[in-house]
Amino acid sequence: MATYLSEADIRSVLTMPIAIECVERAFVDRANGKAFDIPRRRTRQPGGHLHVVQGAAPAINTIGYKAYYVRPGRSRSFLVHLLDHEQGSLDAILEADWMGRMRTGAATGAAAKVLSRPESSVLGLFGSGQHAKTQLEAVCAVREIREVKVFGRDVGRVEAFCAELSDKVAARVRPAASREETVRGSDIIVTMTRADEPLFDGRWIEPGQFIAATGANALNRREIDLATVKRADVVVVDSVEVAAGESGDLLPAFEAGLLYWENIPTLGDVMIGRHPGRTAPAQVTLYESHGMALQDLYTGRRVLDLAIARGLGTPLPFGSGPTGR
């Protein structure tokens, strides 16, 4: 029988350090040709969209997919399916809303480890939603952040966000006075919004900053302007194939002939030394995140193993076996 893991099961075993470790391995294995990812496909309907991402990770004996259906203001369904790569049988189905937020934040944390300056201590964060929380937590997990400046359109929501996150991280978390203050003086800038227009003026970018643009995973979304892309000495993506089809941030630069998809390195390329990444303290580095199935598969497999070890999960009347193997 396969195992079903609920959101509560997953929350009880998955921590940010574990999530970061999982996505790092996903990036490395993919860069080394040991794992494979298929770009997201969307079935669009009036009022809602079904999204499917899939991949294969022979190194952890896993093949699978995540399917999620979103209707704004209504129910949201996120499910990851893990199959045994060798046997083809179903190992588990995981509820994956919170796990998705964790692995998305973890990818930014992994990028910050290799693309931000080690001494980075100030974070400027655009966004105050659920995904912004794990972005903040992930950066604080890999850098000794002492101050976080949060900007959002809803002042009350930003204040509540800062109060909540102040209890979760060691840094001082406070509302930013303006968009410009969020950028200036920050070592790391993270955007996690649904914006369709740039959030800040690229002329505010300062030498040495690391920018993680993580919210614009569709061509009609845009969080950074062309000036920001021009200022970046190093541009890195999670997946070139996904970026070419979804990056509203990078598409204008591609169309202007400022960058070429085939020349952009992935984060995995940087991690294994195929591309140098940051080579000088004054460089501006940019990471564009869009999400990959492998992040779900590697995190999900680790979560499944941890949950089974604790006796968590609900057996399903089909699949491979009660251990998920």
C-alpha positions in Angstrom: 0.0 0.0 0.0 1.0 3.6 -0.6 1.1 6.2 2.1 -0.9 9.4 2.3 0.7 12.3 4.2 -1.4 15.3 5.4 -0.3 18.9 5.8 -0.1 18.2 9.5 2.2 15.1 9.0 4.5 17.1 6.8 4.7 20.1 9.1 5.8 17.8 12.0 8.9 16.6 10.2 10.0 19.2 7.6 12.3 22.0 8.8 13.9 24.7 6.7 17.5 23.2 7.0 16.1 19.9 5.7 14.3 21.6 2.9 17.5 23.5 1.9 19.5 20.3 1.9 16.9 18.6 -0.3 16.7 21.4 -3.0 20.5 21.7 -3.0 20.7 18.0 -3.9 18.0 18.4 -6.5 20.0 21.2 -8.2 23.3 19.3 -8.1 21.9 16.1 -9.4 20.1 17.8 -12.2 23.3 19.7 -13.2 25.2 16.4 -13.1 22.6 14.7 -15.4 21.3 12.5 -12.6 17.8 14.0 -12.4 15.4 15.4 -15.0 12.7 18.0 -14.9 9.8 18.8 -17.2 8.6 22.4 -17.3 5.2 23.3 -15.9 2.1 22.8 -18.0 -1.1 24.7 -17.3 -4.7 23.9 -18.1 -6.4 27.3 -18.0 -10.1 27.6 -17.3 -12.3 30.6 -16.4 -11.6 31.4 -12.8 -9.0 28.7 -12.2 -6.0 26.9 -13.5 -4.6 23.4 -13.2 -0.8 23.3 -13.0 1.3 20.2 -13.4 5.1 19.8 -12.9 6.9 16.5 -13.2 10.4 15.0 -13.1 12.5 11.9 -12.5 15.2 11.4 -9.9 16.8 8.0 -10.4 19.4 8.8 -7.7 16.7 8.6 -5.1 14.6 6.0 -7.0 11.8 8.5 -7.5 9.7 9.6 -10.4 6.6 11.7 -10.0 4.7 14.9 -10.3 2.8 17.7 -8.5 -0.6 18.8 -9.6 -2.3 21.8 -8.1 -5.6 23.5 -9.0 -6.1 27.1 -7.9 -9.3 29.1 -7.9 -8.7 32.5 -6.3 -10.9 32.9 -3.3 -11.9 29.2 -3.2 -10.3 25.9 -2.4 -6.7 25.2 -3.3 -5.5 21.6 -4.0 -1.8 20.7 -4.0 -0.8 17.1 -4.3 2.6 15.5 -4.9 2.7 11.9 -6.2 5.8 9.9 -5.6 6.4 6.7 -7.6 9.1 4.0 -7.3 11.4 4.7 -10.3 12.4 1.1 -10.7 9.1 -0.7 -10.0 6.7 2.0 -11.3 4.4 1.6 -8.3 2.9 4.5 -6.3 4.8 5.1 -3.0 2.9 8.1 -1.7 0.6 11.0 -2.1 1.5 14.2 -0.2 -0.5 17.2 0.5 1.9 19.9 -0.7 0.7 23.5 -0.1 3.0 24.2 2.9 5.7 21.9 1.5 5.6 23.9 -1.7 6.2 27.1 0.3 9.1 25.5 2.1 10.9 24.2 -0.9 10.4 27.5 -2.8 11.9 29.4 0.1 14.6 26.8 0.4 15.6 27.4 -3.2 16.2 31.0 -2.4 18.2 30.1 0.6 20.4 27.7 -1.5 20.9 30.6 -4.0 21.8 33.0 -1.2 24.5 30.6 0.0 26.4 30.8 -3.3 25.4 34.2 -4.7 25.2 36.6 -1.8 28.2 37.9 0.1 29.0 35.8 3.2 28.8 38.9 5.4 25.3 39.8 4.2 23.3 41.0 7.2 20.4 43.2 5.9 17.5 41.8 3.9 15.0 43.9 1.9 11.8 41.9 1.3 9.0 42.8 -1.1 5.8 40.8 -0.2 4.0 39.8 3.0 2.1 36.7 2.0 2.5 33.0 3.0 5.4 32.4 0.5 7.2 35.5 1.8 7.4 34.0 5.2 9.4 31.0 4.0 11.6 33.2 1.8 12.6 35.2 4.9 13.1 32.1 7.0 15.3 30.5 4.4 17.6 33.6 4.0 17.9 33.8 7.7 18.9 30.1 7.8 21.9 30.6 5.6 23.1 34.1 6.5 23.4 36.0 9.8 20.7 38.5 9.0 20.3 41.2 11.7 17.6 43.3 10.0 14.7 42.7 7.6 12.9 45.5 5.9 9.5 44.4 4.6 7.5 46.3 2.0 3.9 45.7 0.9 0.9 47.6 -0.3 -1.2 46.7 2.8 0.3 48.4 5.8 -1.7 46.4 8.3 -0.8 43.1 6.7 2.9 44.1 6.7 2.8 45.0 10.4 1.2 41.6 11.2 3.7 39.8 9.1 6.6 41.6 10.9 5.2 40.8 14.3 4.8 37.1 13.4 8.2 36.6 11.8 10.0 38.5 14.6 9.1 35.5 16.8 10.6 33.0 14.3 14.0 34.5 13.4 16.7 36.3 15.3 16.7 39.3 13.1 14.8 42.5 13.7 11.8 42.4 11.3 10.2 45.8 10.6 8.1 47.5 7.9 10.0 49.4 5.3 9.3 53.1 4.9 9.3 52.9 1.1 10.2 50.8 -1.9 13.5 52.7 -2.2 14.4 52.1 1.5 13.7 48.4 1.0 16.4 48.3 -1.7 19.0 50.8 -0.5 21.3 49.5 2.1 20.2 45.9 1.8 22.7 43.2 1.1 20.0 40.8 -0.1 16.8 41.8 -1.9 14.0 39.2 -2.3 10.7 39.7 -4.2 7.8 37.4 -3.6 4.7 39.0 -5.0 2.1 38.7 -7.8 3.2 42.0 -9.3 2.7 42.6 -13.0 4.8 45.8 -12.9 8.4 46.2 -11.5 8.5 46.7 -7.8 11.4 49.1 -7.7 13.7 51.2 -9.8 16.8 49.4 -10.9 18.8 52.6 -10.5 18.6 52.0 -6.8 20.6 48.8 -7.0 24.0 49.1 -5.1 27.3 47.2 -5.7 27.5 43.8 -4.0 23.8 43.2 -3.7 22.1 39.8 -4.3 18.6 39.9 -5.7 16.3 36.9 -5.7 13.2 37.5 -7.9 10.9 34.6 -6.9 7.3 35.6 -7.7 7.1 36.2 -11.4 6.5 32.6 -12.7 4.4 33.7 -15.7 5.1 35.9 -18.7 2.4 38.4 -17.5 4.1 38.9 -14.2 7.1 41.2 -13.6 8.8 42.1 -10.4 12.1 43.7 -11.6 12.8 46.2 -14.4 15.2 46.0 -17.3 17.6 48.4 -15.5 17.9 45.7 -12.7 18.8 43.0 -15.2 21.3 45.3 -16.8 22.9 46.0 -13.5 23.4 42.3 -12.8 26.9 41.0 -13.4 25.7 37.5 -12.9 22.2 36.2 -13.8 21.3 32.6 -12.6 18.0 30.7 -13.0 16.7 27.5 -11.5 15.9 26.0 -14.9 16.7 27.6 -18.3 13.8 25.7 -19.9 11.3 27.0 -17.3 12.7 30.5 -17.4 12.4 30.7 -21.2 8.7 29.9 -20.9 7.7 31.7 -17.7 10.1 34.5 -16.8 8.3 37.8 -17.2 11.3 39.4 -15.6 13.9 38.2 -18.1 11.8 38.2 -21.3 12.3 41.9 -22.0 16.1 41.5 -21.7 16.0 38.5 -24.0 13.9 40.4 -26.6 16.3 43.3 -26.4 19.3 41.0 -27.1 20.8 41.7 -23.6 20.9 38.0 -22.7 20.6 34.7 -24.4 18.9 31.6 -22.8 21.7 29.3 -23.8 24.3 31.4 -22.0 22.4 31.6 -18.6 23.7 29.2 -16.0 21.5 27.3 -13.6 22.0 27.4 -9.9 23.1 23.8 -10.1 25.8 24.8 -12.6 27.1 27.2 -10.0 27.0 24.7 -7.2 29.1 22.1 -9.1 31.6 24.7 -10.4 30.5 24.6 -14.0 29.9 28.3 -13.8 31.8 30.6 -11.3 28.8 32.6 -10.0 29.9 35.5 -7.8 33.6 36.2 -8.2 33.9 39.6 -6.6 32.3 41.3 -3.6 31.1 44.3 -5.7 29.3 42.2 -8.2 25.5 42.4 -8.4 24.0 38.9 -8.6 20.5 38.0 -9.7 18.6 34.7 -9.2 15.4 34.1 -11.0 13.2 31.4 -9.4 10.2 29.8 -11.1 9.9 26.4 -9.4 10.7 22.9 -10.5 9.2 19.5 -9.9 12.5 18.1 -8.7 12.4 20.4 -5.7 9.1 18.7 -4.8 10.3 15.2 -5.5 13.5 15.5 -3.4 11.8 17.2 -0.6 8.8 14.9 -0.7 11.0 11.7 -0.7 12.9 13.0 2.4 9.6 13.9 4.1 8.1 10.5 3.4 11.1 8.7 4.9 11.0 10.9 8.0 7.3 10.5 8.4 7.4 6.7 8.1 10.2 6.5 10.6 7.8 8.3 13.1 4.9 6.2 12.2 3.0 9.0 10.5 0.8 8.8 7.5 -2.4 7.0 6.4 -2.1 3.7 4.4 -3.9 3.8 1.0 -5.5 0.6 -0.4 -3.1 0.6 -3.4 0.5 1.3 -4.3 3.8 -0.4 -3.4 3.9 -1.0 0.3 3.5 0.5 3.8 7.1 1.7 3.9 6.8 3.6 0.7 9.5 1.5 -0.9 
